[in-house]
Amino acid sequence: MSLLDAVLILFAGLAAGTINTIVGSGSLITFPTLIALGYPPLLANVSNNIGLVPGSLSGAYGYRRELSGQALRLRKLVPASAVGALVGSTLLLTLPSDAFDKVVIVLIVVALVLVVTGPTISRRVAARREAGGHNHLAVTPALVALVGAAGVYGGYFGAAQGIILTAVLGIFLDDHLQRLNACKNVLALTVNTVAAVLFIATTSVDWKVVACIAVGSTIGGQVGAKYGRTLDPRALRALIVVVGLTALIRLL
């Protein structure tokens, strides 16, 4: 790894940590950056996942005030995320590596679509609340199942899992968006941590990449927690789409 590569990966990690804390989909910054620098897709995905764990922890800590009163909710949802992550990361390791090389193209397209349609989803959720479509706080079996499914996705790839979780939580739970975002950060941290433990124990990891992303994402987690409410979401989405399309071109 050259010095320039290290700097690029560190700043990609910073951007990913910031974006993950605010909305999710930060892996659409780091993963394409690694692909552009010539890392194999599977190695890039694994190393990226591990590197983002400290950033997820940083973001969750930054939103600790919004987590107040959510202990019961998280006790029901965290296990679902953990089981889903275990399934997804196991699939990543057991399926042929060339399968991931092909599937990741589809997953990036799906993630980019979610990034672009995220505001529309949020508006529809808000409209449903205003119309009295739901006013509950309870964790239902359907919500647990969908959080587990998001964990499978996150354990396998991870990009845009935060957007998926935010949408699911917003549909099933009547709570302030910032509190749901805090809950999302804890669930994403759970997924990334479970997958990272399995990856470290069973497959090859580029620890230089991990270190660069870890440092950047940890700083980014605090930046997102402190300034996330003032950042222009349109600019963030535009950046994610540009970098994601660059990765698609490279992979194709």
C-alpha positions as CSV (number, residue, x, y, z in Angstrom):
1,M,0.0,0.0,0.0
2,S,1.4,3.4,-1.0
3,L,1.1,6.5,1.1
4,L,-1.3,8.0,-1.4
5,D,-3.5,4.8,-1.2
6,A,-3.5,5.0,2.6
7,V,-4.6,8.6,2.6
8,L,-7.3,8.0,0.1
9,I,-8.6,5.0,2.1
10,L,-8.5,6.9,5.3
11,F,-10.5,9.8,3.9
12,A,-13.0,7.3,2.3
13,G,-13.3,5.8,5.8
14,L,-14.0,9.3,7.3
15,A,-16.7,10.0,4.7
16,A,-18.2,6.5,5.3
17,G,-18.2,6.9,9.1
18,T,-20.0,10.3,8.7
19,I,-22.5,9.0,6.2
20,N,-23.2,5.8,8.1
21,T,-24.0,7.7,11.3
22,I,-26.4,10.0,9.5
23,V,-28.2,7.9,7.0
24,G,-26.2,4.7,6.2
25,S,-24.7,3.5,2.9
26,G,-21.2,4.6,3.8
27,S,-19.8,1.4,2.3
28,L,-20.7,2.8,-1.1
29,I,-17.8,5.2,-0.5
30,T,-15.2,2.8,1.0
31,F,-15.9,-0.4,-1.1
32,P,-15.7,1.4,-4.5
33,T,-12.6,3.2,-3.4
34,L,-10.9,-0.2,-2.6
35,I,-12.1,-1.6,-6.0
36,A,-10.7,1.4,-7.8
37,L,-7.4,0.9,-6.1
38,G,-7.3,-2.7,-7.4
39,Y,-8.3,-4.8,-4.4
40,P,-10.3,-8.0,-5.2
41,P,-14.0,-7.6,-4.4
42,L,-14.2,-10.2,-1.7
43,L,-11.1,-9.0,0.2
44,A,-12.3,-5.4,-0.2
45,N,-15.7,-6.3,1.3
46,V,-14.3,-8.2,4.2
47,S,-11.6,-5.6,5.1
48,N,-14.1,-2.8,4.7
49,N,-16.6,-4.5,7.0
50,I,-14.0,-4.9,9.8
51,G,-12.7,-1.4,9.4
52,L,-16.1,0.1,9.7
53,V,-16.8,-1.5,13.1
54,P,-15.0,1.3,15.1
55,G,-16.9,3.9,13.1
56,S,-20.2,2.2,13.9
57,L,-19.3,2.2,17.6
58,S,-18.3,5.8,17.3
59,G,-21.6,6.8,15.7
60,A,-23.7,4.8,18.2
61,Y,-21.9,6.5,21.1
62,G,-22.4,9.9,19.4
63,Y,-26.2,9.2,19.5
64,R,-26.2,7.9,23.0
65,R,-28.7,10.5,24.2
66,E,-31.3,9.5,21.7
67,L,-30.9,5.9,22.9
68,S,-32.4,6.7,26.2
69,G,-35.5,4.6,26.9
70,Q,-34.9,2.2,24.0
71,A,-33.3,-0.6,26.0
72,L,-36.3,-2.9,25.8
73,R,-36.7,-2.3,22.0
74,L,-33.0,-3.1,21.4
75,R,-33.1,-6.2,23.5
76,K,-35.6,-7.6,21.1
77,L,-34.0,-6.3,17.9
78,V,-30.3,-6.8,18.5
79,P,-30.5,-10.6,18.5
80,A,-32.3,-10.5,15.2
81,S,-29.6,-8.4,13.7
82,A,-26.9,-10.7,15.1
83,V,-28.5,-13.9,13.7
84,G,-29.1,-12.2,10.4
85,A,-25.5,-11.0,10.2
86,L,-24.2,-14.5,11.0
87,V,-26.3,-16.0,8.2
88,G,-25.2,-13.3,5.7
89,S,-21.5,-13.4,6.5
90,T,-21.6,-17.3,6.4
91,L,-23.1,-17.1,2.9
92,L,-20.4,-14.8,1.9
93,L,-17.7,-17.2,3.0
94,T,-19.3,-20.4,1.8
95,L,-20.5,-19.4,-1.6
96,P,-17.8,-19.3,-4.4
97,S,-15.9,-16.0,-4.5
98,D,-16.8,-15.5,-8.2
99,A,-20.5,-15.6,-7.1
100,F,-19.9,-12.5,-4.9
101,D,-18.1,-10.8,-7.8
102,K,-21.3,-11.1,-9.8
103,V,-23.8,-10.6,-7.1
104,V,-22.1,-7.4,-5.8
105,I,-22.9,-5.6,-9.1
106,V,-26.6,-6.2,-8.4
107,L,-26.3,-5.3,-4.8
108,I,-24.6,-2.0,-5.6
109,V,-27.4,-1.2,-8.0
110,V,-30.0,-2.0,-5.3
111,A,-28.1,0.1,-2.8
112,L,-27.9,3.1,-5.2
113,V,-31.6,2.8,-5.9
114,L,-32.2,2.9,-2.1
115,V,-30.0,6.0,-1.7
116,V,-31.9,7.8,-4.4
117,T,-35.4,6.8,-3.2
118,G,-34.6,7.2,0.5
119,P,-36.2,10.7,0.7
120,T,-39.3,9.4,-1.0
121,I,-39.6,6.6,1.5
122,S,-39.1,9.0,4.4
123,R,-41.8,11.3,3.1
124,R,-44.3,8.4,2.7
125,V,-43.5,7.2,6.2
126,A,-44.1,10.8,7.6
127,A,-47.3,11.1,5.6
128,R,-48.6,7.8,7.0
129,R,-47.9,9.0,10.5
130,E,-49.7,12.3,10.0
131,A,-52.7,10.4,8.6
132,G,-52.8,8.3,11.7
133,G,-51.7,5.2,9.9
134,H,-49.9,3.9,13.0
135,N,-49.2,5.1,16.5
136,H,-47.5,2.2,18.1
137,L,-44.2,1.7,19.9
138,A,-44.2,-2.1,20.3
139,V,-41.8,-4.4,18.6
140,T,-43.8,-6.8,16.5
141,P,-42.7,-10.2,15.1
142,A,-42.9,-8.7,11.6
143,L,-40.4,-6.0,12.6
144,V,-38.1,-8.6,14.2
145,A,-38.1,-10.6,11.0
146,L,-37.4,-7.7,8.7
147,V,-34.6,-6.5,11.0
148,G,-33.1,-10.0,10.8
149,A,-33.4,-9.9,7.0
150,A,-31.6,-6.6,6.9
151,G,-28.9,-8.3,9.0
152,V,-28.5,-11.0,6.4
153,Y,-28.1,-8.3,3.7
154,G,-25.6,-6.4,5.9
155,G,-23.6,-9.5,6.8
156,Y,-23.2,-10.4,3.1
157,F,-22.5,-6.9,1.7
158,G,-23.5,-4.0,4.0
159,A,-23.9,-1.0,1.7
160,A,-27.2,0.8,2.4
161,Q,-28.2,-1.5,5.3
162,G,-28.7,1.7,7.3
163,I,-31.2,3.0,4.8
164,I,-33.1,-0.3,4.9
165,L,-33.1,-0.3,8.7
166,T,-34.3,3.3,8.9
167,A,-37.1,2.6,6.5
168,V,-38.2,-0.6,8.3
169,L,-38.1,1.1,11.8
170,G,-39.9,4.1,10.5
171,I,-42.8,2.0,9.1
172,F,-43.3,-0.1,12.2
173,L,-42.4,2.3,15.1
174,D,-44.0,5.6,15.9
175,D,-41.0,7.5,17.2
176,H,-38.8,10.6,16.4
177,L,-36.5,10.1,13.4
178,Q,-33.4,10.9,15.4
179,R,-34.3,8.2,18.0
180,L,-34.9,5.7,15.2
181,N,-31.5,6.7,13.7
182,A,-29.8,6.0,17.0
183,C,-31.5,2.6,17.1
184,K,-30.4,2.0,13.5
185,N,-26.8,2.8,14.5
186,V,-26.8,0.1,17.2
187,L,-28.3,-2.5,14.9
188,A,-25.8,-1.7,12.2
189,L,-23.0,-1.9,14.8
190,T,-24.3,-5.4,15.8
191,V,-24.3,-6.6,12.2
192,N,-20.8,-5.3,11.4
193,T,-19.4,-6.7,14.6
194,V,-20.8,-10.2,14.2
195,A,-19.6,-10.3,10.6
196,A,-16.2,-9.0,11.5
197,V,-15.6,-11.6,14.2
198,L,-16.4,-14.4,11.7
199,F,-14.3,-12.8,9.0
200,I,-11.3,-12.4,11.3
201,A,-11.6,-16.0,12.4
202,T,-12.0,-17.6,9.0
203,T,-10.7,-15.6,6.0
204,S,-7.9,-13.3,4.8
205,V,-8.0,-9.7,5.8
206,D,-5.9,-6.8,4.7
207,W,-5.0,-5.2,8.0
208,K,-3.5,-2.1,6.5
209,V,-6.8,-1.3,4.8
210,V,-8.7,-2.1,8.1
211,A,-6.5,0.3,10.0
212,C,-7.0,3.1,7.6
213,I,-10.8,2.7,7.4
214,A,-11.0,2.2,11.2
215,V,-9.2,5.5,11.9
216,G,-11.2,7.4,9.3
217,S,-14.6,5.9,10.2
218,T,-14.1,6.5,14.0
219,I,-13.5,10.2,13.3
220,G,-16.4,10.3,10.8
221,G,-18.7,8.7,13.4
222,Q,-18.2,11.7,15.7
223,V,-18.5,14.2,12.8
224,G,-21.7,12.6,11.8
225,A,-23.1,12.6,15.3
226,K,-22.2,16.3,15.9
227,Y,-22.8,17.9,12.5
228,G,-25.1,15.4,10.8
229,R,-28.2,17.4,11.2
230,T,-26.7,20.4,9.4
231,L,-25.2,18.6,6.4
232,D,-27.0,18.8,3.1
233,P,-28.4,15.3,2.5
234,R,-28.7,16.0,-1.3
235,A,-24.9,16.5,-1.5
236,L,-24.3,13.3,0.4
237,R,-26.5,11.3,-1.8
238,A,-24.9,12.8,-4.9
239,L,-21.5,11.8,-3.7
240,I,-22.6,8.3,-2.9
241,V,-24.2,7.9,-6.3
242,V,-21.1,9.1,-8.2
243,V,-18.7,6.9,-6.2
244,G,-21.1,3.9,-6.5
245,L,-21.4,4.3,-10.3
246,T,-17.6,4.5,-10.5
247,A,-17.4,1.1,-8.8
248,L,-20.0,-0.3,-11.2
249,I,-18.0,0.8,-14.2
250,R,-14.9,-0.7,-12.7
251,L,-16.5,-4.0,-11.9
252,L,-18.2,-4.2,-15.3
